């Protein structure tokens, strides 16, 4: 171990415990407490829009009971939830069908030339999304004739209810001679079937960019790749490998070709953060070079054996991150070219943020390491320690199921 390595890393490893204690306070998912609503719209006949909604059972129970001041719904629904029996859960919702339907209809609205009038759900059944019980409600909205399509507004499970911090509604539709998908949330709660393809694709681009920006685990993984790259070619090859890998599994998972349980995907994502961060620390401990070069050296793809091994590890972990991206998007609809383009645009949004982070962070690290080598090494190692500690803590939390 080099003299510099000992003096840089020994104090930093003392900081791991403090960082780990801070990370314990963070949520295990690193994405916050979120909910996803699935909505499917279709024509129910002349002047009728049929909506099938899938919503989280426990959220529906507490939110509808609170809105209607229905203590019996809360009691019956909670008991059925704790029993973990789908038939009992469906029966609890059917017994309070009016209050449940009223809550959903008030917060999932459709209009044409005027407001559409919903009818209470004829039946309520149960399904699951990634192991979580979901209630399925079918509502018909009677709408006045409209030549300009229909507008949908979703405000289900808003933040001010205090049960979740973010709700996204994945909306699929085959209505008004249009079909496709879009995403609604608190900042963009409405959608119209008269929207242009460009407007629809913008929604998915924005969603992809926001997902990477708000997904601290993916951000830390990318920072670990950047800080562990000595030269421009290393960070470009690593980032490109990560992009190719997660793009493949993202498309396959989002279109239903492959699937993996979140109990495996989420801990593996956390572990990938720790591994890539620790890789740099191990190399620094061994006295490896930490200088970076922005010039295009001869033989851009020339890496040593350790470099190619790192690329292989990044590729494998990228495959898992792609499954995480698909899970966050939550698309559940049949294959179509519109779906494919929407997924590609979502992925472009992810890549735009990824490239932006590389453009900002990598040159700053290079400048710091060139002008102030010792400070630059300290800063890089400290960042790697933080990334590694956070990844390890999240890994343990996700394995144990700690929220």
C-alpha positions in Angstrom: 0.0 0.0 0.0 1.4 3.4 -0.9 2.1 6.2 1.7 -0.6 8.3 0.1 -3.2 5.5 0.3 -2.6 4.8 4.0 -2.9 8.5 5.0 -6.0 9.0 2.8 -8.0 5.9 3.5 -7.4 5.2 7.2 -9.3 8.4 8.3 -11.9 7.9 5.7 -12.8 4.4 6.8 -13.5 5.8 10.3 -16.2 7.9 8.6 -18.0 4.8 7.3 -19.7 4.1 10.6 -21.0 7.7 10.8 -22.2 7.6 7.2 -23.9 4.2 7.8 -25.7 5.5 10.8 -27.0 8.4 8.7 -28.0 6.1 5.9 -30.1 3.9 8.3 -32.4 6.8 8.6 -33.1 6.8 4.9 -35.9 4.7 3.5 -34.8 1.3 2.3 -36.2 1.8 -1.2 -34.3 5.1 -1.6 -37.2 6.3 -3.8 -39.6 7.4 -1.0 -43.0 6.0 -0.3 -44.9 6.0 -3.6 -47.9 4.4 -5.1 -48.8 3.5 -8.6 -52.4 3.5 -10.0 -53.2 1.6 -13.2 -56.0 3.0 -15.3 -57.3 1.6 -18.6 -59.8 3.5 -20.6 -61.9 2.2 -23.5 -65.2 3.0 -25.2 -68.2 1.5 -23.4 -70.6 2.3 -26.2 -72.1 5.6 -27.5 -71.5 8.3 -25.0 -69.9 6.0 -22.4 -66.2 5.8 -21.4 -65.3 2.6 -19.5 -62.5 2.9 -16.9 -60.9 0.0 -15.2 -58.8 1.1 -12.2 -56.3 -0.9 -10.2 -55.4 0.8 -6.9 -53.5 -0.4 -3.8 -55.9 -2.0 -1.5 -54.6 -0.7 1.9 -54.4 2.9 0.5 -57.9 2.7 -0.9 -59.3 1.5 2.5 -57.7 4.2 4.6 -58.2 7.0 2.1 -61.9 6.1 1.3 -62.7 5.5 5.0 -61.1 8.9 6.0 -62.9 10.8 3.2 -66.3 9.2 4.1 -65.7 9.2 7.9 -66.6 5.5 7.6 -65.1 3.7 10.6 -66.7 0.4 9.7 -64.9 0.5 6.3 -61.6 1.1 8.1 -62.2 -1.7 10.5 -63.4 -4.3 8.0 -60.8 -3.4 5.4 -58.0 -3.5 7.9 -59.0 -6.8 9.3 -59.2 -8.3 5.8 -55.8 -6.8 4.9 -54.2 -8.4 8.0 -55.9 -11.7 7.1 -54.1 -11.6 3.7 -57.1 -13.2 2.0 -58.2 -11.8 -1.4 -61.8 -12.9 -1.0 -62.2 -11.2 2.4 -60.6 -8.1 1.1 -62.9 -7.9 -1.9 -65.9 -8.6 0.4 -64.9 -5.7 2.7 -64.8 -3.3 -0.3 -68.1 -4.6 -1.7 -69.8 -4.0 1.6 -68.9 -0.4 1.4 -69.1 0.0 -2.4 -70.7 3.4 -2.4 -68.0 5.0 -0.2 -65.2 3.3 -2.1 -66.7 4.3 -5.5 -67.4 7.8 -4.4 -63.7 8.3 -3.3 -62.4 7.0 -6.6 -64.9 8.8 -8.8 -64.2 12.2 -7.1 -60.5 11.9 -7.7 -60.5 10.2 -11.1 -62.5 12.4 -13.4 -63.3 12.3 -17.1 -64.8 15.1 -19.2 -65.7 15.7 -22.8 -67.8 18.6 -23.9 -68.8 18.7 -20.2 -68.3 16.6 -17.1 -68.9 12.9 -17.4 -71.1 11.2 -14.7 -69.6 8.0 -13.2 -71.7 5.1 -12.0 -70.6 3.1 -9.0 -68.6 0.0 -9.7 -70.8 -3.0 -10.3 -68.2 -5.3 -8.8 -64.9 -5.0 -7.0 -62.3 -7.8 -7.4 -58.7 -8.2 -6.3 -55.4 -8.7 -8.0 -51.7 -8.2 -7.2 -49.0 -6.0 -8.6 -45.5 -7.1 -7.6 -46.9 -9.0 -4.6 -49.0 -6.0 -3.3 -52.8 -6.5 -3.1 -54.7 -4.2 -5.6 -58.4 -3.6 -5.9 -59.9 -3.6 -9.3 -62.9 -1.3 -10.0 -64.8 -1.0 -13.2 -66.7 2.3 -13.7 -68.7 3.6 -16.6 -68.7 7.4 -17.2 -71.7 8.8 -19.1 -70.3 11.7 -21.2 -71.9 14.3 -23.4 -71.0 14.1 -27.1 -67.5 15.6 -27.8 -65.6 16.3 -31.0 -62.4 17.2 -29.2 -61.7 14.0 -27.3 -61.8 13.4 -23.6 -59.8 14.9 -20.7 -58.7 12.7 -17.8 -57.7 14.1 -14.4 -56.3 11.9 -11.7 -55.7 13.1 -8.1 -55.9 9.7 -6.3 -54.0 9.4 -3.0 -52.6 13.0 -3.0 -49.7 14.0 -0.8 -51.9 16.0 1.6 -53.6 12.8 2.7 -50.4 11.9 4.4 -50.2 8.2 3.4 -47.8 8.4 0.5 -45.4 11.0 -0.8 -46.1 10.5 -4.5 -48.7 8.8 -6.7 -48.3 8.1 -10.4 -51.2 7.0 -12.5 -50.2 4.8 -15.5 -52.9 5.5 -18.0 -53.5 3.4 -21.1 -56.3 4.2 -23.5 -58.0 3.1 -26.7 -60.5 5.9 -27.1 -61.5 8.6 -29.6 -59.6 6.8 -32.4 -56.4 7.1 -30.4 -54.5 4.6 -28.3 -51.4 4.8 -26.2 -50.0 5.4 -22.7 -49.2 8.3 -20.5 -48.3 9.0 -16.9 -50.1 11.4 -14.6 -48.9 12.8 -11.3 -49.3 15.7 -8.9 -47.4 18.1 -11.2 -49.1 16.8 -14.4 -52.5 15.5 -13.3 -54.4 15.8 -16.6 -54.3 14.3 -20.1 -56.4 14.7 -23.2 -56.9 12.2 -25.9 -56.5 15.1 -28.3 -52.8 15.4 -27.3 -50.3 15.2 -30.1 -47.7 12.3 -30.3 -45.0 14.9 -29.4 -46.8 15.9 -26.2 -47.3 12.3 -25.2 -43.7 11.4 -25.8 -42.6 14.5 -23.8 -44.5 13.0 -20.8 -42.3 9.9 -21.0 -39.1 11.8 -21.5 -39.9 13.9 -18.4 -40.8 10.8 -16.4 -37.5 9.1 -17.3 -35.5 12.2 -16.4 -37.3 12.7 -13.1 -36.9 9.0 -12.2 -33.1 9.2 -12.4 -33.0 12.5 -10.7 -35.2 11.4 -7.8 -33.8 7.8 -7.6 -30.8 8.4 -5.3 -29.6 4.8 -5.6 -29.2 5.1 -9.4 -27.5 8.5 -8.9 -25.0 7.0 -6.4 -24.3 4.1 -8.8 -23.5 6.6 -11.6 -21.3 8.6 -9.2 -19.4 5.5 -8.3 -18.7 4.8 -12.0 -17.5 8.4 -12.4 -15.2 8.6 -9.4 -13.7 5.2 -10.2 -12.7 6.1 -13.7 -9.2 7.4 -14.2 -9.5 8.5 -17.8 -12.2 9.7 -20.1 -12.3 6.5 -22.0 -13.0 4.5 -18.8 -16.0 6.6 -17.8 -17.3 6.6 -21.4 -17.0 2.8 -21.7 -18.4 2.2 -18.3 -21.4 4.5 -18.8 -22.1 3.1 -22.3 -22.0 -0.4 -20.9 -24.4 0.5 -18.2 -26.7 2.2 -20.7 -26.7 -0.8 -23.1 -27.3 -3.3 -20.3 -30.2 -1.4 -18.5 -31.8 -0.5 -21.8 -32.1 -4.2 -22.8 -33.7 -5.4 -19.6 -35.8 -2.2 -19.3 -37.5 -2.8 -22.7 -37.9 -6.6 -22.1 -39.3 -6.1 -18.6 -41.6 -3.2 -19.5 -43.1 -5.2 -22.4 -43.6 -8.3 -20.2 -41.0 -10.5 -21.9 -38.9 -11.0 -18.7 -39.7 -10.5 -15.0 -37.9 -10.6 -11.7 -39.3 -10.2 -8.2 -38.5 -6.9 -6.5 -37.2 -8.8 -3.5 -34.3 -9.8 -5.7 -34.0 -6.7 -7.9 -33.9 -4.0 -5.2 -31.3 -5.6 -2.9 -29.1 -6.3 -5.9 -29.3 -2.7 -7.0 -28.1 -1.6 -3.5 -25.3 -4.2 -3.6 -24.2 -2.9 -7.0 -23.7 0.6 -5.5 -21.5 -0.8 -2.7 -19.5 -3.0 -5.0 -18.7 -0.3 -7.6 -17.9 2.2 -4.9 -15.7 -0.3 -3.0 -13.9 -1.1 -6.3 -12.3 2.3 -6.4 -11.4 2.2 -2.7 -9.7 -1.2 -3.1 -7.7 0.1 -6.0 -6.7 3.2 -4.0 -5.8 1.0 -1.1 -3.5 -1.1 -3.3 -1.8 2.1 -4.5 -3.4 2.3 -7.9 -3.2 5.4 -10.0 -6.1 7.9 -9.6 -5.1 10.4 -12.3 -7.6 11.1 -15.1 -6.9 12.1 -18.6 -9.4 14.1 -20.8 -7.4 13.5 -23.9 -8.3 10.8 -26.5 -5.3 8.5 -26.1 -4.4 6.1 -28.9 -6.5 3.0 -28.7 -9.6 4.3 -27.0 -11.0 0.9 -26.1 -7.6 -0.3 -24.7 -8.2 -1.3 -21.0 -6.2 -3.6 -18.7 -7.6 -6.8 -17.4 -9.0 -5.1 -14.2 -10.6 -2.5 -16.4 -12.4 -5.1 -18.5 -13.4 -7.0 -15.4 -15.0 -3.8 -14.1 -16.8 -3.3 -17.4 -18.2 -6.9 -17.1 -19.4 -6.2 -13.5 -21.0 -2.9 -14.6 -22.8 -4.7 -17.4 -24.3 -7.4 -15.1 -25.4 -4.8 -12.6 -26.8 -2.6 -15.4 -29.1 -5.5 -16.4 -30.6 -5.4 -12.8 -30.9 -1.6 -12.9 -33.0 -2.0 -16.0 -35.4 -4.2 -14.2 -35.7 -1.5 -11.5 -36.4 1.2 -14.1 -39.2 -1.0 -15.6 -40.7 -1.6 -12.2 -40.8 2.1 -11.4 -42.6 2.8 -14.7 -45.1 0.1 -14.1 -46.5 -0.2 -17.6 -48.9 -3.1 -18.0 -50.4 -3.2 -21.5 -50.2 -5.3 -24.6 -47.3 -4.9 -27.0 -47.7 -2.1 -29.6 -45.4 0.2 -31.5 -46.8 3.2 -29.5 -45.7 1.4 -26.3 -42.2 0.7 -27.7 -41.7 4.4 -28.7 -43.0 5.5 -25.3 -40.5 3.2 -23.5 -37.6 4.4 -25.7 -38.4 8.0 -25.0 -38.5 7.2 -21.2 -35.1 5.6 -21.6 -33.8 8.7 -23.5 -34.9 10.8 -20.5 -32.8 8.6 -18.2 -29.8 8.9 -20.6 -30.1 12.7 -20.8 -29.7 13.1 -17.1 -27.0 10.5 -17.0 -24.9 12.3 -19.6 -25.5 15.6 -17.9 -24.1 14.3 -14.6 -21.0 12.9 -16.3 -20.4 16.2 -18.1 -20.7 18.2 -14.9 -19.0 15.8 -12.3 -16.2 14.2 -14.3 -14.4 17.4 -15.5 -14.6 18.8 -11.9 -12.9 15.8 -10.5 -10.3 16.0 -13.2 -9.6 19.6 -12.5 -9.4 19.0 -8.7 -7.1 16.1 -9.1 -4.8 18.0 -11.5 -4.6 21.3 -9.6 -4.7 19.8 -6.1 -3.8 16.1 -6.3 -4.0 15.4 -2.5 -7.3 17.2 -2.1 -8.7 15.6 -5.2 -7.8 12.1 -3.9 -9.3 12.9 -0.6 -12.5 14.1 -2.2 -12.8 11.1 -4.5 -12.2 8.6 -1.7 -14.7 10.3 0.6 -17.3 10.2 -2.1 -16.5 6.5 -2.7 -16.8 5.8 1.1 -20.2 7.5 1.2 -21.5 5.6 -1.8 -20.2 2.3 -0.5 -21.7 2.8 3.0 -25.1 3.8 1.6 -25.2 0.8 -0.7 -24.3 -1.6 2.1 -26.9 -0.1 4.4 -29.6 -0.2 1.8 -28.7 -3.8 0.9 -29.2 -4.9 4.5 -32.5 -2.9 4.8 -33.9 -4.3 1.6 -32.9 -7.9 2.4 -34.6 -7.5 5.9 -37.6 -5.7 4.4 -37.0 -2.6 6.6 -38.9 0.5 5.4 
